[in-house]
């Protein structure tokens, strides 16, 4: 059974996919597990370029904005996940 946070996250990812498709991105993969480096929420393609998307869904900004949640450590981990994907 999914937690409330997981359900909200899924809704955010679905919204991001819908937005990207509307902008003509081709969705390659969702929730790619990159071993010990974690997960890449969305992998898409735009005009021949691979695009890696991290989705941060918030119901309010009580604990900060989505941008604040995408920390240096998360970026570093995501870079490793992307290398794992490539």
PDB file of N, CA, C and O in Angstrom:
ATOM      1  N   UNK A   1       0.832  -1.178   0.000  1.00  0.00           N
ATOM      2  CA  UNK A   1       0.000   0.000   0.000  1.00  0.00           C
ATOM      3  C   UNK A   1       0.884   1.251   0.000  1.00  0.00           C
ATOM      4  O   UNK A   1       1.830   1.355   0.781  1.00  0.00           O
ATOM      5  N   UNK A   2       0.566   2.187  -0.877  1.00  0.00           N
ATOM      6  CA  UNK A   2       1.366   3.397  -0.990  1.00  0.00           C
ATOM      7  C   UNK A   2       1.026   4.389   0.117  1.00  0.00           C
ATOM      8  O   UNK A   2      -0.115   4.496   0.567  1.00  0.00           O
ATOM      9  N   UNK A   3       2.067   5.111   0.536  1.00  0.00           N
ATOM     10  CA  UNK A   3       1.861   6.167   1.519  1.00  0.00           C
ATOM     11  C   UNK A   3       1.278   7.392   0.813  1.00  0.00           C
ATOM     12  O   UNK A   3       1.279   7.468  -0.415  1.00  0.00           O
ATOM     13  N   UNK A   4       0.783   8.343   1.594  1.00  0.00           N
ATOM     14  CA  UNK A   4       0.254   9.591   1.028  1.00  0.00           C
ATOM     15  C   UNK A   4       1.342  10.289   0.207  1.00  0.00           C
ATOM     16  O   UNK A   4       1.072  10.804  -0.878  1.00  0.00           O
ATOM     17  N   UNK A   5       2.559  10.302   0.725  1.00  0.00           N
ATOM     18  CA  UNK A   5       3.685  10.946   0.037  1.00  0.00           C
ATOM     19  C   UNK A   5       3.958  10.279  -1.318  1.00  0.00           C
ATOM     20  O   UNK A   5       4.219  10.967  -2.304  1.00  0.00           O
ATOM     21  N   UNK A   6       3.898   8.949  -1.368  1.00  0.00           N
ATOM     22  CA  UNK A   6       4.110   8.230  -2.623  1.00  0.00           C
ATOM     23  C   UNK A   6       3.004   8.531  -3.623  1.00  0.00           C
ATOM     24  O   UNK A   6       3.266   8.673  -4.817  1.00  0.00           O
ATOM     25  N   UNK A   7       1.773   8.629  -3.142  1.00  0.00           N
ATOM     26  CA  UNK A   7       0.640   8.947  -4.022  1.00  0.00           C
ATOM     27  C   UNK A   7       0.791  10.349  -4.605  1.00  0.00           C
ATOM     28  O   UNK A   7       0.561  10.561  -5.796  1.00  0.00           O
ATOM     29  N   UNK A   8       1.180  11.306  -3.760  1.00  0.00           N
ATOM     30  CA  UNK A   8       1.389  12.682  -4.221  1.00  0.00           C
ATOM     31  C   UNK A   8       2.531  12.706  -5.237  1.00  0.00           C
ATOM     32  O   UNK A   8       2.435  13.384  -6.260  1.00  0.00           O
ATOM     33  N   UNK A   9       3.599  11.978  -4.964  1.00  0.00           N
ATOM     34  CA  UNK A   9       4.727  11.899  -5.890  1.00  0.00           C
ATOM     35  C   UNK A   9       4.328  11.345  -7.246  1.00  0.00           C
ATOM     36  O   UNK A   9       4.759  11.852  -8.282  1.00  0.00           O
ATOM     37  N   UNK A  10       3.509  10.310  -7.240  1.00  0.00           N
ATOM     38  CA  UNK A  10       3.031   9.710  -8.497  1.00  0.00           C
ATOM     39  C   UNK A  10       2.196  10.704  -9.290  1.00  0.00           C
ATOM     40  O   UNK A  10       2.328  10.803 -10.510  1.00  0.00           O
ATOM     41  N   UNK A  11       1.329  11.445  -8.587  1.00  0.00           N
ATOM     42  CA  UNK A  11       0.518  12.464  -9.260  1.00  0.00           C
ATOM     43  C   UNK A  11       1.433  13.510  -9.906  1.00  0.00           C
ATOM     44  O   UNK A  11       1.202  13.916 -11.045  1.00  0.00           O
ATOM     45  N   UNK A  12       2.461  13.943  -9.188  1.00  0.00           N
ATOM     46  CA  UNK A  12       3.411  14.921  -9.727  1.00  0.00           C
ATOM     47  C   UNK A  12       4.148  14.398 -10.941  1.00  0.00           C
ATOM     48  O   UNK A  12       4.331  15.121 -11.921  1.00  0.00           O
ATOM     49  N   UNK A  13       4.572  13.148 -10.884  1.00  0.00           N
ATOM     50  CA  UNK A  13       5.267  12.546 -12.031  1.00  0.00           C
ATOM     51  C   UNK A  13       4.329  12.427 -13.228  1.00  0.00           C
ATOM     52  O   UNK A  13       4.731  12.685 -14.363  1.00  0.00           O
ATOM     53  N   UNK A  14       3.084  12.040 -12.978  1.00  0.00           N
ATOM     54  CA  UNK A  14       2.108  11.959 -14.072  1.00  0.00           C
ATOM     55  C   UNK A  14       1.889  13.329 -14.714  1.00  0.00           C
ATOM     56  O   UNK A  14       1.777  13.437 -15.935  1.00  0.00           O
ATOM     57  N   UNK A  15       1.828  14.374 -13.884  1.00  0.00           N
ATOM     58  CA  UNK A  15       1.661  15.732 -14.404  1.00  0.00           C
ATOM     59  C   UNK A  15       2.880  16.155 -15.225  1.00  0.00           C
ATOM     60  O   UNK A  15       2.744  16.796 -16.267  1.00  0.00           O
ATOM     61  N   UNK A  16       4.065  15.793 -14.750  1.00  0.00           N
ATOM     62  CA  UNK A  16       5.293  16.136 -15.474  1.00  0.00           C
ATOM     63  C   UNK A  16       5.335  15.427 -16.826  1.00  0.00           C
ATOM     64  O   UNK A  16       5.713  16.034 -17.828  1.00  0.00           O
ATOM     65  N   UNK A  17       4.953  14.156 -16.864  1.00  0.00           N
ATOM     66  CA  UNK A  17       4.922  13.403 -18.123  1.00  0.00           C
ATOM     67  C   UNK A  17       3.933  14.043 -19.096  1.00  0.00           C
ATOM     68  O   UNK A  17       4.234  14.205 -20.279  1.00  0.00           O
ATOM     69  N   UNK A  18       2.773  14.399 -18.601  1.00  0.00           N
ATOM     70  CA  UNK A  18       1.752  15.041 -19.442  1.00  0.00           C
ATOM     71  C   UNK A  18       2.293  16.354 -20.025  1.00  0.00           C
ATOM     72  O   UNK A  18       2.112  16.633 -21.211  1.00  0.00           O
ATOM     73  N   UNK A  19       2.951  17.149 -19.188  1.00  0.00           N
ATOM     74  CA  UNK A  19       3.538  18.411 -19.634  1.00  0.00           C
ATOM     75  C   UNK A  19       4.608  18.173 -20.706  1.00  0.00           C
ATOM     76  O   UNK A  19       4.617  18.841 -21.740  1.00  0.00           O
ATOM     77  N   UNK A  20       5.501  17.222 -20.450  1.00  0.00           N
ATOM     78  CA  UNK A  20       6.572  16.938 -21.404  1.00  0.00           C
ATOM     79  C   UNK A  20       6.019  16.452 -22.742  1.00  0.00           C
ATOM     80  O   UNK A  20       6.491  16.869 -23.800  1.00  0.00           O
ATOM     81  N   UNK A  21       5.027  15.576 -22.696  1.00  0.00           N
ATOM     82  CA  UNK A  21       4.409  15.084 -23.930  1.00  0.00           C
ATOM     83  C   UNK A  21       3.763  16.231 -24.710  1.00  0.00           C
ATOM     84  O   UNK A  21       3.846  16.282 -25.937  1.00  0.00           O
ATOM     85  N   UNK A  22       3.127  17.138 -23.994  1.00  0.00           N
ATOM     86  CA  UNK A  22       2.502  18.296 -24.634  1.00  0.00           C
ATOM     87  C   UNK A  22       3.550  19.141 -25.356  1.00  0.00           C
ATOM     88  O   UNK A  22       3.258  19.779 -26.367  1.00  0.00           O
ATOM     89  N   UNK A  23       4.773  19.137 -24.825  1.00  0.00           N
ATOM     90  CA  UNK A  23       5.886  19.873 -25.424  1.00  0.00           C
ATOM     91  C   UNK A  23       6.650  19.022 -26.442  1.00  0.00           C
ATOM     92  O   UNK A  23       7.737  19.396 -26.884  1.00  0.00           O
ATOM     93  N   UNK A  24       6.068  17.873 -26.809  1.00  0.00           N
ATOM     94  CA  UNK A  24       6.609  16.950 -27.830  1.00  0.00           C
ATOM     95  C   UNK A  24       7.843  16.161 -27.399  1.00  0.00           C
ATOM     96  O   UNK A  24       8.597  15.685 -28.247  1.00  0.00           O
ATOM     97  N   UNK A  25       8.053  16.021 -26.106  1.00  0.00           N
ATOM     98  CA  UNK A  25       9.114  15.139 -25.632  1.00  0.00           C
ATOM     99  C   UNK A  25       8.629  13.702 -25.765  1.00  0.00           C
ATOM    100  O   UNK A  25       7.446  13.419 -25.577  1.00  0.00           O
ATOM    101  N   UNK A  26       9.538  12.806 -26.088  1.00  0.00           N
ATOM    102  CA  UNK A  26       9.207  11.383 -26.124  1.00  0.00           C
ATOM    103  C   UNK A  26       9.662  10.784 -24.789  1.00  0.00           C
ATOM    104  O   UNK A  26      10.833  10.893 -24.423  1.00  0.00           O
ATOM    105  N   UNK A  27       8.751  10.165 -24.078  1.00  0.00           N
ATOM    106  CA  UNK A  27       9.096   9.553 -22.787  1.00  0.00           C
ATOM    107  C   UNK A  27       9.746   8.200 -23.061  1.00  0.00           C
ATOM    108  O   UNK A  27       9.138   7.324 -23.677  1.00  0.00           O
ATOM    109  N   UNK A  28      10.963   8.037 -22.607  1.00  0.00           N
ATOM    110  CA  UNK A  28      11.743   6.808 -22.813  1.00  0.00           C
ATOM    111  C   UNK A  28      11.509   5.837 -21.654  1.00  0.00           C
ATOM    112  O   UNK A  28      11.279   4.645 -21.853  1.00  0.00           O
ATOM    113  N   UNK A  29      11.576   6.381 -20.447  1.00  0.00           N
ATOM    114  CA  UNK A  29      11.452   5.515 -19.263  1.00  0.00           C
ATOM    115  C   UNK A  29      11.022   6.347 -18.064  1.00  0.00           C
ATOM    116  O   UNK A  29      11.313   7.539 -17.968  1.00  0.00           O
ATOM    117  N   UNK A  30      10.321   5.679 -17.152  1.00  0.00           N
ATOM    118  CA  UNK A  30       9.929   6.292 -15.887  1.00  0.00           C
ATOM    119  C   UNK A  30      10.462   5.438 -14.750  1.00  0.00           C
ATOM    120  O   UNK A  30      10.509   4.211 -14.845  1.00  0.00           O
ATOM    121  N   UNK A  31      10.859   6.102 -13.678  1.00  0.00           N
ATOM    122  CA  UNK A  31      11.327   5.423 -12.472  1.00  0.00           C
ATOM    123  C   UNK A  31      12.438   4.420 -12.760  1.00  0.00           C
ATOM    124  O   UNK A  31      12.383   3.268 -12.330  1.00  0.00           O
ATOM    125  N   UNK A  32      13.444   4.877 -13.493  1.00  0.00           N
ATOM    126  CA  UNK A  32      14.604   4.037 -13.792  1.00  0.00           C
ATOM    127  C   UNK A  32      15.436   3.856 -12.528  1.00  0.00           C
ATOM    128  O   UNK A  32      15.898   4.829 -11.932  1.00  0.00           O
ATOM    129  N   UNK A  33      15.620   2.612 -12.131  1.00  0.00           N
ATOM    130  CA  UNK A  33      16.420   2.298 -10.948  1.00  0.00           C
ATOM    131  C   UNK A  33      17.878   2.153 -11.381  1.00  0.00           C
ATOM    132  O   UNK A  33      18.225   1.302 -12.200  1.00  0.00           O
ATOM    133  N   UNK A  34      18.717   3.012 -10.804  1.00  0.00           N
ATOM    134  CA  UNK A  34      20.136   3.035 -11.173  1.00  0.00           C
ATOM    135  C   UNK A  34      20.982   2.444 -10.056  1.00  0.00           C
ATOM    136  O   UNK A  34      21.899   3.088  -9.546  1.00  0.00           O
ATOM    137  N   UNK A  35      20.665   1.223  -9.689  1.00  0.00           N
ATOM    138  CA  UNK A  35      21.434   0.526  -8.652  1.00  0.00           C
ATOM    139  C   UNK A  35      21.486   1.314  -7.354  1.00  0.00           C
ATOM    140  O   UNK A  35      20.469   1.827  -6.886  1.00  0.00           O
ATOM    141  N   UNK A  36      22.660   1.406  -6.784  1.00  0.00           N
ATOM    142  CA  UNK A  36      22.830   2.089  -5.494  1.00  0.00           C
ATOM    143  C   UNK A  36      22.706   3.606  -5.593  1.00  0.00           C
ATOM    144  O   UNK A  36      22.691   4.294  -4.572  1.00  0.00           O
ATOM    145  N   UNK A  37      22.615   4.136  -6.819  1.00  0.00           N
ATOM    146  CA  UNK A  37      22.545   5.583  -7.005  1.00  0.00           C
ATOM    147  C   UNK A  37      21.117   6.114  -6.973  1.00  0.00           C
ATOM    148  O   UNK A  37      20.907   7.322  -7.076  1.00  0.00           O
ATOM    149  N   UNK A  38      20.158   5.250  -6.835  1.00  0.00           N
ATOM    150  CA  UNK A  38      18.783   5.706  -6.711  1.00  0.00           C
ATOM    151  C   UNK A  38      17.994   5.576  -7.989  1.00  0.00           C
ATOM    152  O   UNK A  38      18.157   4.625  -8.753  1.00  0.00           O
ATOM    153  N   UNK A  39      17.135   6.550  -8.207  1.00  0.00           N
ATOM    154  CA  UNK A  39      16.155   6.465  -9.274  1.00  0.00           C
ATOM    155  C   UNK A  39      16.149   7.751 -10.090  1.00  0.00           C
ATOM    156  O   UNK A  39      16.339   8.845  -9.558  1.00  0.00           O
ATOM    157  N   UNK A  40      15.930   7.601 -11.376  1.00  0.00           N
ATOM    158  CA  UNK A  40      15.685   8.757 -12.246  1.00  0.00           C
ATOM    159  C   UNK A  40      14.196   8.742 -12.537  1.00  0.00           C
ATOM    160  O   UNK A  40      13.676   7.767 -13.081  1.00  0.00           O
ATOM    161  N   UNK A  41      13.507   9.816 -12.179  1.00  0.00           N
ATOM    162  CA  UNK A  41      12.051   9.841 -12.295  1.00  0.00           C
ATOM    163  C   UNK A  41      11.575   9.693 -13.739  1.00  0.00           C
ATOM    164  O   UNK A  41      10.714   8.863 -14.032  1.00  0.00           O
ATOM    165  N   UNK A  42      12.135  10.499 -14.636  1.00  0.00           N
ATOM    166  CA  UNK A  42      11.706  10.458 -16.037  1.00  0.00           C
ATOM    167  C   UNK A  42      12.935  10.606 -16.931  1.00  0.00           C
ATOM    168  O   UNK A  42      13.780  11.475 -16.715  1.00  0.00           O
ATOM    169  N   UNK A  43      13.012   9.744 -17.930  1.00  0.00           N
ATOM    170  CA  UNK A  43      14.019   9.886 -18.980  1.00  0.00           C
ATOM    171  C   UNK A  43      13.225  10.128 -20.257  1.00  0.00           C
ATOM    172  O   UNK A  43      12.349   9.345 -20.624  1.00  0.00           O
ATOM    173  N   UNK A  44      13.553  11.236 -20.926  1.00  0.00           N
ATOM    174  CA  UNK A  44      12.813  11.618 -22.124  1.00  0.00           C
ATOM    175  C   UNK A  44      13.794  11.998 -23.223  1.00  0.00           C
ATOM    176  O   UNK A  44      15.000  12.101 -22.999  1.00  0.00           O
ATOM    177  N   UNK A  45      13.250  12.203 -24.408  1.00  0.00           N
ATOM    178  CA  UNK A  45      14.070  12.632 -25.535  1.00  0.00           C
ATOM    179  C   UNK A  45      13.412  13.854 -26.158  1.00  0.00           C
ATOM    180  O   UNK A  45      12.199  13.885 -26.368  1.00  0.00           O
ATOM    181  N   UNK A  46      14.228  14.857 -26.449  1.00  0.00           N
ATOM    182  CA  UNK A  46      13.753  16.079 -27.098  1.00  0.00           C
ATOM    183  C   UNK A  46      14.738  16.455 -28.198  1.00  0.00           C
ATOM    184  O   UNK A  46      15.892  16.786 -27.927  1.00  0.00           O
ATOM    185  N   UNK A  47      14.270  16.401 -29.430  1.00  0.00           N
ATOM    186  CA  UNK A  47      15.100  16.772 -30.588  1.00  0.00           C
ATOM    187  C   UNK A  47      16.444  16.050 -30.571  1.00  0.00           C
ATOM    188  O   UNK A  47      17.484  16.661 -30.816  1.00  0.00           O
ATOM    189  N   UNK A  48      16.420  14.763 -30.286  1.00  0.00           N
ATOM    190  CA  UNK A  48      17.640  13.961 -30.307  1.00  0.00           C
ATOM    191  C   UNK A  48      18.471  14.004 -29.042  1.00  0.00           C
ATOM    192  O   UNK A  48      19.473  13.295 -28.943  1.00  0.00           O
ATOM    193  N   UNK A  49      18.082  14.818 -28.073  1.00  0.00           N
ATOM    194  CA  UNK A  49      18.822  14.936 -26.810  1.00  0.00           C
ATOM    195  C   UNK A  49      18.105  14.155 -25.723  1.00  0.00           C
ATOM    196  O   UNK A  49      16.880  14.219 -25.610  1.00  0.00           O
ATOM    197  N   UNK A  50      18.876  13.410 -24.914  1.00  0.00           N
ATOM    198  CA  UNK A  50      18.297  12.761 -23.739  1.00  0.00           C
ATOM    199  C   UNK A  50      18.104  13.797 -22.643  1.00  0.00           C
ATOM    200  O   UNK A  50      18.967  14.645 -22.415  1.00  0.00           O
ATOM    201  N   UNK A  51      16.970  13.722 -21.972  1.00  0.00           N
ATOM    202  CA  UNK A  51      16.641  14.651 -20.895  1.00  0.00           C
ATOM    203  C   UNK A  51      16.314  13.819 -19.653  1.00  0.00           C
ATOM    204  O   UNK A  51      15.463  12.930 -19.696  1.00  0.00           O
ATOM    205  N   UNK A  52      16.995  14.116 -18.558  1.00  0.00           N
ATOM    206  CA  UNK A  52      16.771  13.413 -17.300  1.00  0.00           C
ATOM    207  C   UNK A  52      16.035  14.363 -16.364  1.00  0.00           C
ATOM    208  O   UNK A  52      16.489  15.478 -16.109  1.00  0.00           O
ATOM    209  N   UNK A  53      14.888  13.905 -15.854  1.00  0.00           N
ATOM    210  CA  UNK A  53      14.006  14.776 -15.077  1.00  0.00           C
ATOM    211  C   UNK A  53      13.856  14.253 -13.650  1.00  0.00           C
ATOM    212  O   UNK A  53      13.543  13.084 -13.426  1.00  0.00           O
ATOM    213  N   UNK A  54      14.084  15.142 -12.705  1.00  0.00           N
ATOM    214  CA  UNK A  54      13.836  14.869 -11.292  1.00  0.00           C
ATOM    215  C   UNK A  54      12.573  15.626 -10.918  1.00  0.00           C
ATOM    216  O   UNK A  54      12.514  16.845 -11.082  1.00  0.00           O
ATOM    217  N   UNK A  55      11.565  14.929 -10.421  1.00  0.00           N
ATOM    218  CA  UNK A  55      10.293  15.550 -10.071  1.00  0.00           C
ATOM    219  C   UNK A  55      10.203  15.693  -8.551  1.00  0.00           C
ATOM    220  O   UNK A  55      10.426  14.736  -7.810  1.00  0.00           O
ATOM    221  N   UNK A  56       9.876  16.891  -8.108  1.00  0.00           N
ATOM    222  CA  UNK A  56       9.663  17.170  -6.683  1.00  0.00           C
ATOM    223  C   UNK A  56       8.259  17.736  -6.541  1.00  0.00           C
ATOM    224  O   UNK A  56       8.014  18.890  -6.894  1.00  0.00           O
ATOM    225  N   UNK A  57       7.349  16.941  -6.033  1.00  0.00           N
ATOM    226  CA  UNK A  57       5.957  17.356  -5.886  1.00  0.00           C
ATOM    227  C   UNK A  57       5.709  17.829  -4.459  1.00  0.00           C
ATOM    228  O   UNK A  57       6.021  17.126  -3.497  1.00  0.00           O
ATOM    229  N   UNK A  58       5.154  19.009  -4.334  1.00  0.00           N
ATOM    230  CA  UNK A  58       4.892  19.582  -3.017  1.00  0.00           C
ATOM    231  C   UNK A  58       3.419  19.958  -2.934  1.00  0.00           C
ATOM    232  O   UNK A  58       2.844  20.458  -3.901  1.00  0.00           O
ATOM    233  N   UNK A  59       2.820  19.721  -1.796  1.00  0.00           N
ATOM    234  CA  UNK A  59       1.440  20.156  -1.586  1.00  0.00           C
ATOM    235  C   UNK A  59       1.407  21.550  -0.967  1.00  0.00           C
ATOM    236  O   UNK A  59       0.397  22.249  -1.050  1.00  0.00           O
ATOM    237  N   UNK A  60       2.520  21.952  -0.344  1.00  0.00           N
ATOM    238  CA  UNK A  60       2.692  23.316   0.156  1.00  0.00           C
ATOM    239  C   UNK A  60       4.184  23.535   0.362  1.00  0.00           C
ATOM    240  O   UNK A  60       4.980  22.615   0.173  1.00  0.00           O
ATOM    241  N   UNK A  61       4.559  24.731   0.742  1.00  0.00           N
ATOM    242  CA  UNK A  61       5.981  25.030   0.911  1.00  0.00           C
ATOM    243  C   UNK A  61       6.390  25.098   2.381  1.00  0.00           C
ATOM    244  O   UNK A  61       7.341  25.789   2.747  1.00  0.00           O
ATOM    245  N   UNK A  62       5.654  24.368   3.207  1.00  0.00           N
ATOM    246  CA  UNK A  62       5.942  24.350   4.646  1.00  0.00           C
ATOM    247  C   UNK A  62       7.380  23.901   4.921  1.00  0.00           C
ATOM    248  O   UNK A  62       8.031  24.416   5.830  1.00  0.00           O
ATOM    249  N   UNK A  63       7.864  22.955   4.145  1.00  0.00           N
ATOM    250  CA  UNK A  63       9.218  22.437   4.357  1.00  0.00           C
ATOM    251  C   UNK A  63      10.171  22.870   3.249  1.00  0.00           C
ATOM    252  O   UNK A  63      11.182  22.212   3.003  1.00  0.00           O
ATOM    253  N   UNK A  64       9.852  23.971   2.585  1.00  0.00           N
ATOM    254  CA  UNK A  64      10.717  24.497   1.542  1.00  0.00           C
ATOM    255  C   UNK A  64      10.153  24.255   0.151  1.00  0.00           C
ATOM    256  O   UNK A  64       9.197  23.503  -0.036  1.00  0.00           O
ATOM    257  N   UNK A  65      10.772  24.913  -0.813  1.00  0.00           N
ATOM    258  CA  UNK A  65      10.333  24.796  -2.203  1.00  0.00           C
ATOM    259  C   UNK A  65      10.939  23.548  -2.838  1.00  0.00           C
ATOM    260  O   UNK A  65      11.897  22.988  -2.305  1.00  0.00           O
ATOM    261  N   UNK A  66      10.391  23.106  -3.974  1.00  0.00           N
ATOM    262  CA  UNK A  66      10.975  21.946  -4.663  1.00  0.00           C
ATOM    263  C   UNK A  66      12.448  22.177  -5.025  1.00  0.00           C
ATOM    264  O   UNK A  66      13.263  21.258  -4.959  1.00  0.00           O
ATOM    265  N   UNK A  67      12.773  23.410  -5.406  1.00  0.00           N
ATOM    266  CA  UNK A  67      14.161  23.727  -5.768  1.00  0.00           C
ATOM    267  C   UNK A  67      15.111  23.499  -4.593  1.00  0.00           C
ATOM    268  O   UNK A  67      16.233  23.026  -4.770  1.00  0.00           O
ATOM    269  N   UNK A  68      14.646  23.840  -3.401  1.00  0.00           N
ATOM    270  CA  UNK A  68      15.480  23.650  -2.214  1.00  0.00           C
ATOM    271  C   UNK A  68      15.703  22.177  -1.908  1.00  0.00           C
ATOM    272  O   UNK A  68      16.696  21.814  -1.277  1.00  0.00           O
ATOM    273  N   UNK A  69      14.792  21.333  -2.350  1.00  0.00           N
ATOM    274  CA  UNK A  69      14.907  19.896  -2.099  1.00  0.00           C
ATOM    275  C   UNK A  69      15.892  19.215  -3.046  1.00  0.00           C
ATOM    276  O   UNK A  69      16.361  18.109  -2.777  1.00  0.00           O
ATOM    277  N   UNK A  70      16.202  19.890  -4.163  1.00  0.00           N
ATOM    278  CA  UNK A  70      17.133  19.317  -5.130  1.00  0.00           C
ATOM    279  C   UNK A  70      18.543  19.764  -4.739  1.00  0.00           C
ATOM    280  O   UNK A  70      19.134  20.648  -5.359  1.00  0.00           O
ATOM    281  N   UNK A  71      19.046  19.136  -3.712  1.00  0.00           N
ATOM    282  CA  UNK A  71      20.308  19.527  -3.074  1.00  0.00           C
ATOM    283  C   UNK A  71      21.526  19.104  -3.895  1.00  0.00           C
ATOM    284  O   UNK A  71      21.418  18.343  -4.856  1.00  0.00           O
ATOM    285  N   UNK A  72      22.684  19.616  -3.489  1.00  0.00           N
ATOM    286  CA  UNK A  72      23.946  19.237  -4.125  1.00  0.00           C
ATOM    287  C   UNK A  72      24.130  17.724  -4.076  1.00  0.00           C
ATOM    288  O   UNK A  72      24.540  17.116  -5.064  1.00  0.00           O
ATOM    289  N   UNK A  73      23.828  17.112  -2.927  1.00  0.00           N
ATOM    290  CA  UNK A  73      23.982  15.658  -2.780  1.00  0.00           C
ATOM    291  C   UNK A  73      23.064  14.909  -3.752  1.00  0.00           C
ATOM    292  O   UNK A  73      23.471  13.919  -4.361  1.00  0.00           O
ATOM    293  N   UNK A  74      21.815  15.392  -3.892  1.00  0.00           N
ATOM    294  CA  UNK A  74      20.874  14.749  -4.814  1.00  0.00           C
ATOM    295  C   UNK A  74      21.363  14.900  -6.250  1.00  0.00           C
ATOM    296  O   UNK A  74      21.270  13.956  -7.034  1.00  0.00           O
ATOM    297  N   UNK A  75      21.886  16.079  -6.608  1.00  0.00           N
ATOM    298  CA  UNK A  75      22.410  16.300  -7.961  1.00  0.00           C
ATOM    299  C   UNK A  75      23.584  15.358  -8.237  1.00  0.00           C
ATOM    300  O   UNK A  75      23.686  14.773  -9.315  1.00  0.00           O
ATOM    301  N   UNK A  76      24.464  15.223  -7.248  1.00  0.00           N
ATOM    302  CA  UNK A  76      25.625  14.343  -7.378  1.00  0.00           C
ATOM    303  C   UNK A  76      25.178  12.886  -7.585  1.00  0.00           C
ATOM    304  O   UNK A  76      25.714  12.170  -8.431  1.00  0.00           O
ATOM    305  N   UNK A  77      24.196  12.474  -6.799  1.00  0.00           N
ATOM    306  CA  UNK A  77      23.659  11.112  -6.905  1.00  0.00           C
ATOM    307  C   UNK A  77      22.985  10.910  -8.264  1.00  0.00           C
ATOM    308  O   UNK A  77      23.109   9.847  -8.872  1.00  0.00           O
ATOM    309  N   UNK A  78      22.275  11.932  -8.735  1.00  0.00           N
ATOM    310  CA  UNK A  78      21.591  11.828 -10.023  1.00  0.00           C
ATOM    311  C   UNK A  78      22.605  11.731 -11.161  1.00  0.00           C
ATOM    312  O   UNK A  78      22.398  10.974 -12.109  1.00  0.00           O
ATOM    313  N   UNK A  79      23.697  12.487 -11.079  1.00  0.00           N
ATOM    314  CA  UNK A  79      24.745  12.391 -12.111  1.00  0.00           C
ATOM    315  C   UNK A  79      25.273  10.957 -12.209  1.00  0.00           C
ATOM    316  O   UNK A  79      25.493  10.442 -13.305  1.00  0.00           O
ATOM    317  N   UNK A  80      25.472  10.324 -11.063  1.00  0.00           N
ATOM    318  CA  UNK A  80      25.943   8.934 -11.051  1.00  0.00           C
ATOM    319  C   UNK A  80      24.882   8.000 -11.640  1.00  0.00           C
ATOM    320  O   UNK A  80      25.208   7.057 -12.362  1.00  0.00           O
ATOM    321  N   UNK A  81      23.623   8.267 -11.329  1.00  0.00           N
ATOM    322  CA  UNK A  81      22.532   7.458 -11.877  1.00  0.00           C
ATOM    323  C   UNK A  81      22.481   7.583 -13.393  1.00  0.00           C
ATOM    324  O   UNK A  81      22.263   6.599 -14.101  1.00  0.00           O
ATOM    325  N   UNK A  82      22.685   8.811 -13.888  1.00  0.00           N
ATOM    326  CA  UNK A  82      22.684   9.035 -15.342  1.00  0.00           C
ATOM    327  C   UNK A  82      23.831   8.285 -15.983  1.00  0.00           C
ATOM    328  O   UNK A  82      23.649   7.658 -17.026  1.00  0.00           O
ATOM    329  N   UNK A  83      25.001   8.335 -15.386  1.00  0.00           N
ATOM    330  CA  UNK A  83      26.149   7.589 -15.912  1.00  0.00           C
ATOM    331  C   UNK A  83      25.844   6.097 -15.942  1.00  0.00           C
ATOM    332  O   UNK A  83      26.238   5.390 -16.869  1.00  0.00           O
ATOM    333  N   UNK A  84      25.137   5.625 -14.914  1.00  0.00           N
ATOM    334  CA  UNK A  84      24.736   4.218 -14.850  1.00  0.00           C
ATOM    335  C   UNK A  84      23.786   3.899 -16.005  1.00  0.00           C
ATOM    336  O   UNK A  84      23.850   2.813 -16.581  1.00  0.00           O
ATOM    337  N   UNK A  85      22.904   4.844 -16.344  1.00  0.00           N
ATOM    338  CA  UNK A  85      21.934   4.649 -17.428  1.00  0.00           C
ATOM    339  C   UNK A  85      22.648   4.603 -18.782  1.00  0.00           C
ATOM    340  O   UNK A  85      22.347   3.761 -19.628  1.00  0.00           O
ATOM    341  N   UNK A  86      23.597   5.523 -18.968  1.00  0.00           N
ATOM    342  CA  UNK A  86      24.302   5.603 -20.247  1.00  0.00           C
ATOM    343  C   UNK A  86      25.254   4.452 -20.400  1.00  0.00           C
ATOM    344  O   UNK A  86      25.939   4.349 -21.418  1.00  0.00           O
TER     345      UNK A  86
END
